[in-house]
Amino acid sequence: MPDFAYVAVGPDGERVKGTATASNEDALAKMLRAQDRFLVQASPAESDTIDLARIRVLERITRRDIIFFTTQLSTIVSSGVNLVDGLADIELQASKFLLKRVTADIRRDIESGLPLSSALERHAEVFDELYVNIVRAGEATGKVGAALDDLVAQLEWQDDLAARIREATTYPLIIVGLLSVLLTVLVGFTIPRFTALYQKINATLELPLATRIVQTIATSIGSNWYVIVAVVGVAWLWYQFRVQTPAGAIWMARAILRIPVIGDTVRKIAFSRFAHYFGTLHEAGLEVVPTLALMERVIGNAYLSYRFRFAVNRVMAGESLSRALASVGEFPPVVIQMLSLGEKTGEMAKSLEQVRHYYDREVDASVKRALTVFGPIALIALASIFMLIAVAFYLPMFNLARAIRP
């Protein structure tokens, strides 16, 4: 049987560390309960042997795994099943070892007396601050089941949004990748060899303009490759020291918002995230100020978050949310009007739901518009480069054939 290093909580509430031999972690937990101790954490004790079955180099917990866990947990809470027993069932159903391990840790924490939100908070690499706060708000209001249902809807929306963003970016990235490979091969290797061959056959042959352009590009790249590498290196260092600072991130985020089509799409995605997250936290019962503090970190654009911070400060000073957001000058009138209506009627949840639906449609339209714009542009760019390369290849052949014709 394997040896475990464990941390347990004794009758006096103090943590106790030790090692024990047991068939598995459940058996270890039962053995410790017999000693009036509750297992908090367990891991295989250091050993010279390697358990290959527990090695998961590429395995990670994805959003789909969290959706599975949250859906199952919501069903357990709503049906009134004992939470510890329900988590044990989730552990059995989980297909990934890491998810099994996290679920087992949460189950043991709850057995030792921790609330669900605190048990989840101990796994910040899986459950982010927003997730934990929604569950905590549900516990405070007695609506854990509803909070988990909202989380499932929120996670499904995030997954769908990520899929739409991948759809919008995959095609342009593939085109850029293909163009890069094509240009590297043709300009760096093929064209110079053909040019040398033409000159060797007929040194007086005047190459066509297209061939001379490609030849010049190839020669420039070949003779100045170190300059190109240095420029790329300097740009990377500039990115590291400038853009990754808080001020640099705000500058870059603002520049992205000014790009036609892309900026509009990014802005609408940020507003959609605000409506979804704020609506979910509001439904869970979290107070406005803590909710807004979280919103600043999850909007997804550093510049909009920076501007949103001013609105949060005004709300903390006693101003209404709609007036505070109007004062920062970045939120569109439709959001301001709907929030103002929710404040006046006391139906903020309904207003946020309408904003959600509005921006879900807008994000879909923006992604489709981006695909419509960039698809033809990418095809035209690819076709133009192919035409230039074809002309650069074949025109010298025709000229050479005319030059050697008797």
N, C-alpha and C positions, 0 to 999 in steps of 0.2 A: 504493500500500500504506500502511496506517496506521502511525503512529509509536507506540512503546511506551516508557513509563518503567518500568524494571525494577530489581529487586534480585536479585543472584546471589551464589553462594558460590564463591570461588576455591579453588585447590589447597591453599592454606595455611589454609583455613577462615574467612577473613575475608570479610565482606560487601562487595560492590561495587555501587554504584549507577550507572546510566547510562541512555541512551536509544538505541533502535535501530529500524530500519524492517523490518517483516516482514509476511507475509500474514496470520498469526494467531499466537496465543500458542504453539502447538506448533512452528511454524516458528522462532519466536524461541528456544524452548528448545533446538531442534536446533542453531541457529546458535551459541548460547552453549556447548553441549557440545563443539562443534568447537574452541572456544577454551579447553577444559578448565575450564569454569564450569558451574554448575548453577543454573537459574532457580528462584528462591524466590517472587517476587511480580512481577506485571506489571499495568500499568494503562495505558489510552490516555493518551498524552501530551497536555498541554493544547493545545487548538486552537481557532480561531475558528469552526470548523464544528461542527455538532451532529449526532451520529449518532442519528437518531430510533429506529432499530431497537433501541438499547440502553437506551432510556428505559423504565423499569418503575415507574410511579408507585404503582400499587396492588398490584403483585406482591410476595408474600412467601413464605417457606418455611414450610409448615404441618406439623403433626404427620404427616399422611398422606404428605407428601414425605419426611420423615425415616424413616417406616416403609418406604417404597419403597427409599430408599438403604440402610438397614440390612439389609433382606431380600436385596437384590442383593449387598451386601458379604458377608453371611453365606454365601451360595451360592458366592461366589468363593473365600473362605477355606476352606470345607469341601471344595470340589472340587480344591483345590491349584493353581488358576490363579494365574499371576503377579499380584501385587497391583497393580502399576502398570498392566499391561494390562487387568486387570479394572476398575479405576477409569476407564480410558479408555472402556471399553464402557458403564459407568454414565453417564458424561458424554454419550455419544451418545444414550442412551435417555432421559435426563432431558428433560422437556417444558418446564421453566421455565429461563429464562436464569440466574436467581440460583443455582439448584441446579447448573447446569452450571458456573458460575463457581467455586462452593465446591468441587465435585468436582475441577475442574482444579487449584485451589490445593492441595488435599490430595495429589493425584497428584504434583505437582511437589515438594512438601515431602518425600514419601516417596522420590522419585528423588534428592533431595539428601542423604538419609541419616537423616531423622527417623523415629522409630517412628510407627505409626498413631495411638496415643493423643496424642502430641505434635502431630501434624498436625491432629487433630480439635480439640485444645485451642485452637489458633489461631483457631478460629471459634466462640467462646463464645456468640455470638448465635444459633447454630443448635444446637450440641451442648452441653448443660448439664454442670455439674460431675459429676452422677451418671452420665451417659452416658460421659464421658471416664474416670472412675474404674473403671467396669465393664470397659471395654476395656483399661485399664492393668492391672487385676488379671488379666484373661485373658492378657495378654502375659507377666506375671510367672509364671503357672502353666502356660503353654503351651496354654491352652484358649481361644484367641481365638474359634474357631468356636462353641464352646458359649456363650461370653459374648455373642456377637452374637445367637445364637438366643434367649437369655434376654432380651436387649434388645428383640427383635422382639415377644416375648410381652408384655413390660412395656409397650411403646408401644401395642400393640393394646389392652391392658387400659385404659390411660389414655384412649385414644380412645373406647372403649366407655363408660367411666365418665363422661367429659365429655358424651357423647350422652345418657346417662341423666339427668344433672343438667340439661341443656338441656330435656329432656322434662318434668322436674318443675317447672321455673321458667317455661317459655314461656307456658303457659296462664294462670297467675296474672298474669304481666306483661301479657299481651294484655288480660285483663279490667280490670286497673288502668288501662291506657292508654285503653281504650274509655270507662270510667267518667269518667276525667279530661276527655276531649274532650267527652263528653255533658254533664257538669256545667258545663263552661266555656261551652258554647254556650247551654244552656238557662237556667242561672242568670245568666249574664252578659249575654245578649242577648234571648232569646225571652221568658222569663217577665216581665221588666220591661215590655216593649212590650205584651204582652197585658194586664197589670195596668193600665197607663195607658189602654188602650183601654176596658176595663171601666169604669173610673172616669169616663172621658169620656162614655160612653153613659149611665151612671146613677151619679151621685156618691154617692147614698145607699145603693147596693148594698153589703151586708156580704159581704166575701169569705170563703170557707170557710177553716177552720183550716189545711188542707194548703196552700192558696194563700198564706195569710199566712206560713206557715213558710218556704216557698220564696222568697217576696218578701223576707222579713227577711234570709234568707241572701244573696240577690242584692244587696240594698241594702248589707249589711255588707261584702261583698266589694268592691263598686263604690266605696264611700266610704273603705275602709281598705286598698286595694290596696297602698299604699306601706308600710303596717305589715307586711303579709304578705311583701312583697319583702324588707323589712328583717329580718324573722324568719328567712326562708330564707337570707339573706346571712350573718347571725350564726351560724346552724346550720352553714353551709358552712365559715366561718372556724373555728368550734369544732372541726369535724371535722378540718380541716387541721392545727391546732395541738395538738389533744388526741389524737385517735384515731390519727393517723399517726405519733405518737411510739412508741417501743418499749413504754413503759408503757401508753399509750392503746390500742395494738393488742392487748395482752394483755387489757386490761379489756373491749374490744369483743368479742374472741373468746370470753371467758368468758361474757359476756352472751348471745351467740348460742347457746352450749351449753345455756343455761337455758330457751330457748324450746321449748315443747312441740312434738313431732314434728320440727321443724326441727333443734333441738339434737341430738336422738337420731340423726338422719340424718347431720349433720355429724360427730358423734363416730365413727360407724361408718365413714364414708368415711375419716377420719383413720387409724383402726386398720387399715383395709384397705390404705391407702397404705403404712403401716409394714410390714405383713406382706409386701406385694409387693416393696417396695424392699429391705428387709432380706434377704428370701429371694434376690433376684436378686444382690445384692452378696455374700452368703454363698456362693452357688453359683459365683460368679466367682473366689472365693478371697481376697477382701479380708479383712484382719484385723478383729477385732470392734471395737476402739476407733475406728479411722478410719471404719468403717461406721456406728457409732452417732453419730459427729460429723456425718456426712452426713444421717442420719435426722432430726436435730434441725431441719435446714433444709428438709426435704421433706415433713414430716407434713401441713402445710397449714393448721394452726390455731395461732395465736401462743401461746395459753394452754397448749395441750397441749405445744407445743415448749418453752415455758418450764419446765413441770413435768418434761418428759423430760430437760432439761438436768441436773436433780438426779440422775436415774438414771445418766446418763453419768458424772458425777463419782464416784458410788459404785462403778461398774464400774471406773473408772480407779484407784480406791483398793483394788481387789482383791475386791470383792463380786461374786457371780454376777449374771447379767443378770436372771433371774427374780426374785430377791430385791430387786434394785435397782428394778425396775419396780413390784413390789408396794409398795415403800416410798413411792412418789410418790402413790399413792392414786387414780390416774386410769385405769389400765389394768384392764380387766375380768378376773375370775377365769379365764375360759376361755383368755385369752392367757397369763396367768401360768402356769397349769397346763401348757399345751402347751409353753411354753419350758422350764419346769422338767423336763418329761419328755424334751425334746430334749437338755438338758444331762446328764441322768443316763444316757441310752442312747447318747449320742454321735451321734444322728440328728437334729440340729437342722434340716437341710434338709427332712426328712420332716415334722417338727412345724410348721415354717413353712408348708409346703404345705397342711397341714390347716387352719391358721389362715387362710390365703388363701381356701380354698374356703368356709370358714365365713362369713367376712365378705363375700365376693362374694354369697353368698345373702342375708345380712342387709342389704346395701346395696340389692339388688333389692327386698327386702320393704319396706324403709324408704321407698324412692322411690315404690313403689306405694301405700303407706299415706299418704304425703304427698299424692299425687294424689287418693286417695280422700277425704281430709279436706278439702283446700282446693278441690277441684272443686265440691262442693255448696255450700260456704260462699260461693265466688265467684258461683255461680249465684243463691243466695238474695239476696246483696247486690245483684246486678244487677237481679233481679226486683223487689226492694223499692224500689229507686230509680226504676225504670220505673213502678211502681204509684203512687208518690208524685207523680211528674211528671204521670202521666195524670190523677190526681185533681185536682191543682192546675190542670190545663188545662181539664178538662171540667165540674167542679162550678160554676165561675162562669158557664159558658154556660147550664147548667140554671137557676140562680138568676136570671140575666138574662132568660131566656125567661119564667119565671114572673112576673117583675116587670113586664114590658112586655105580658103577656097581658091583653086587655080583660076 
